Amino acid sequence: MAIEKTPRNLMNEQDPQVRAHNFSEVALGYTPEQAMAEAKRCLQCKNAPCRKGCPVSVRIPEMMQAVAEGDFDKAGEIVKSTNSLPSVCGRVCPQEEQCEKFCLRSRIDEPVAIGAVERFVGDYLLSKNAKPQKVESKGYRVAVVGSGPASITCAAELQKNGVQVTVYEAFHKAGGVLTYGIPEFRLPKSLVKSEIDTVLALGAEIEFNTVVGKTITIDELLEENDAVFIGSGAGLPSFMGIPGENNNGVYSANEYLTRVNLMGAYKSDSVTPVQKGKNVAVIGAGNVAMDAARTALRMGADKVSIIYRRGREEMPARKDEIHHAEQEGINFMLLTNPVEMIGENGWVKGLKCVKMELGEPDASGRRRPVAIKDSEFIVDADMVIVALGTTPNPLIKDSCNELATNPKGTLIVDEGMMTSVENVYAGGDAVTGAATVILAMGAGRKASETILKKLGIIE
């Protein structure tokens, strides 16, 4: 029997010309009717190939069936059985490269909008403000370093199984990259707080303003706990190493987004100092670069340019983020590479760039950019944001010399996420380098499973 083609249900969005000047969420989410209609597009494949692409193995066909029937409570139970942060994941996961990539519906028309349906279910659960039931303690304690997606996932799974968790967070708010890195218009901070509060309601404790490696050491945590999980992320920014990077007005994307997101520089009554450039250049073309560029536009820039040394096909950002940036008027300068930041009286005034062409593929599989001789030109900019990736802060490693790292500074773990130190586990960007939220959550979930087996709580 032939399956009828049905168009994918698109979420409503703010008008690009309006949203470019506010920090309200861009995508407005599904109505119940839209969610049910989209869920009915699911083919209910027996082998569920979509789950292959999900690092936390959400039971996608079951979730879709429940939503299609209008049983949103059941859908919520299904999602929460493997995913502690569905509202977050529905917004920021690269579904097109994960679950939706394997959706068999794409052979007929378009893959099911799994992320949008998951977002709807997560938001429905938050609207109910239901608190999870605490599990009686089994007498074990685990310290969790950081409160980003890997740590929060690990903490949630441990608490569900009766292990008392204390989370140690360096900042004054929980969430890690969810709070300091991803802009309000993509991921509202109130939503992040609500989802994390739901996890903490399981019984986990959190200590803010605690820098592990300085305030307290890994060795001290091991003395007081049965295990330690390190999910401290990758917060050390990378720069180009070109002349002029020390000029005022040059930011790492990490610093810029932290000032705006975590410290609320976008709010009208904010006292957080942050430059509001009028002609902003953002170097890089990943999701963080798109976030920085779109944030700078909302902060009052007249012109924002993405400068990237490769072409459009090689851009690592999600297609949706590129599309939204273009809609909002971000200028894309592709096949362009900065070689010097030009300053005047200590402030950046422009970039000397060269034009590039693409050669043979390099180790990443992308075509290698090659400079075109005598192609130098100047790009005016009174503010430059460098978005070229991050690496783990060496503070934790330096305070515990037994922790083995690779040449890039990321922690080395075995298949069960245990580091070179007995009973110390790690996951997320501290292990992989800057990656996706859902991959970090998958690592936190895997580490919690190993810890629970080691403690004899599960087989």
Buried (B, 14 or more C-beta within 10 A) or exposed (E): EEEEEBEBBEBEBBEBEEBBEEBEBBBEBBEEEBBBBBBBBBBEBEEBBBBEBBBBBBBBBBBBBBBBEEEBEBBBBBBBBBBBBBBBBBBBBBBBEBBBBBBBBEEBEBBBBBBBBBBBBBBBBBEEEEEBEEBEEEEBBBBBBBBBBBBBBBBBBBBBBBBBBBBBBBBEBBBBBBBBBBBBBBBBBEBBBBBBEBBBBBBBEBBEEBBBBEEBBBEBBBEEBBBBBBBBBBBBBBEBEBEBBEBEBBBBBBBBBBBBBBBBBBEEEEEEEBBEBBBBBBBBBBBBBBBBBBBBBBBEBEBBBBBBBBBEEBBBBBEBBBEBBBBBEBBBBBBBBBBBBBBEEEEBBBBBBBBBEBEEEEEEEBBBBBBEEEBEEEBEBBBBBBBBBBBBBEBBBEBBEEBEBEEEBBBEBEEEBBBBBEBBBBBBBBBBBBBBBBBBBBBBBBBBBBBBEBBEBEE
